[in-house]
Amino acid sequence: MAKTTIPPDVRADLEKQERMYRCVVADKECSGRIQWHHAVLFENRSLQVWWAIHGICDHHHEIADRPDIRKKIVKVMYELGGKDVEKYEKIKKL
């Protein structure tokens, strides 16, 4: 996937959140630097909202499509976004 530019206001909000500096999966397999991961596509574009972007280590980013990893990422997204996630009926999970 092409690199996506996060809007400045969303980026500023995310930079203040501690969760962005640790892996969302957080298990014994974590390794590498933390990068920001867009958890969903909406209308064929990365969704640019704070609850859909997560910190994730290099290792888990490489295997983010694996069902067990995907499930952990989506669980956190729903915990963070709550009813906002439900607004996007046609969310296509990455």
C-alpha positions as CSV (number, residue, x, y, z in Angstrom):
1,M,0.0,0.0,0.0
2,A,1.2,3.5,-0.7
3,K,2.3,5.7,2.1
4,T,-0.6,7.8,3.4
5,T,-0.3,11.3,4.7
6,I,-2.2,11.8,8.0
7,P,-3.9,15.2,8.2
8,P,-2.1,17.6,10.5
9,D,-4.9,17.9,13.0
10,V,-5.2,14.1,13.3
11,R,-1.4,13.7,13.5
12,A,-1.2,16.3,16.3
13,D,-3.8,14.5,18.3
14,L,-2.2,11.1,17.8
15,E,1.3,12.4,18.8
16,K,-0.2,13.1,22.3
17,Q,-1.5,9.6,22.8
18,E,0.9,7.2,24.5
19,R,-0.7,4.2,22.7
20,M,0.9,5.4,19.5
21,Y,4.4,4.7,20.9
22,R,3.9,1.0,21.7
23,C,2.6,-1.9,19.7
24,V,-1.1,-2.4,19.6
25,V,-0.6,-6.2,19.6
26,A,1.8,-6.1,22.5
27,D,2.9,-9.7,22.8
28,K,6.3,-11.5,23.2
29,E,6.9,-11.4,19.5
30,C,7.1,-7.6,19.3
31,S,10.3,-6.4,17.6
32,G,11.5,-3.4,15.6
33,R,10.5,0.2,15.6
34,I,7.0,1.4,16.1
35,Q,5.2,2.7,13.0
36,W,1.7,4.0,12.5
37,H,-0.7,1.6,11.0
38,H,-4.0,2.4,9.3
39,A,-6.4,-0.3,10.4
40,V,-9.1,0.1,7.8
41,L,-10.0,1.1,4.3
42,F,-13.2,3.1,3.6
43,E,-14.1,3.7,0.0
44,N,-10.7,2.4,-1.1
45,R,-8.7,4.9,1.0
46,S,-7.1,4.7,4.4
47,L,-9.5,6.0,7.0
48,Q,-8.0,9.1,8.6
49,V,-9.5,9.1,12.0
50,W,-7.7,8.8,15.3
51,W,-9.3,5.5,16.4
52,A,-8.4,3.8,13.1
53,I,-4.6,4.5,13.3
54,H,-2.5,2.5,15.7
55,G,1.1,2.1,16.8
56,I,2.5,-1.2,15.7
57,C,6.0,-2.8,15.7
58,D,7.7,-3.8,12.5
59,H,7.2,-7.5,13.1
60,H,3.4,-7.2,13.6
61,H,3.1,-4.7,10.8
62,E,4.5,-7.3,8.4
63,I,1.9,-9.9,9.5
64,A,-1.0,-7.5,10.2
65,D,-3.2,-9.5,7.8
66,R,-2.9,-12.7,9.7
67,P,-6.3,-13.5,11.3
68,D,-5.1,-13.5,14.9
69,I,-3.2,-10.2,14.6
70,R,-6.1,-8.7,12.6
71,K,-8.5,-9.6,15.4
72,K,-6.4,-7.9,18.0
73,I,-6.1,-4.7,16.0
74,V,-9.8,-4.6,15.2
75,K,-10.7,-5.2,18.8
76,V,-8.7,-2.2,19.9
77,M,-10.2,-0.1,17.1
78,Y,-13.7,-0.8,18.3
79,E,-12.8,-0.2,21.9
80,L,-11.4,3.2,20.9
81,G,-14.0,4.3,18.3
82,G,-17.2,2.9,19.9
83,K,-20.2,4.2,18.1
84,D,-18.1,6.2,15.6
85,V,-17.0,2.9,14.0
86,E,-20.6,2.0,13.4
87,K,-21.1,5.1,11.2
88,Y,-18.9,3.4,8.6
89,E,-21.2,0.5,7.6
90,K,-19.0,-0.4,4.6
91,I,-15.7,-0.5,6.4
92,K,-13.3,-2.8,4.6
93,K,-10.7,-4.1,7.1
94,L,-7.2,-4.1,5.7
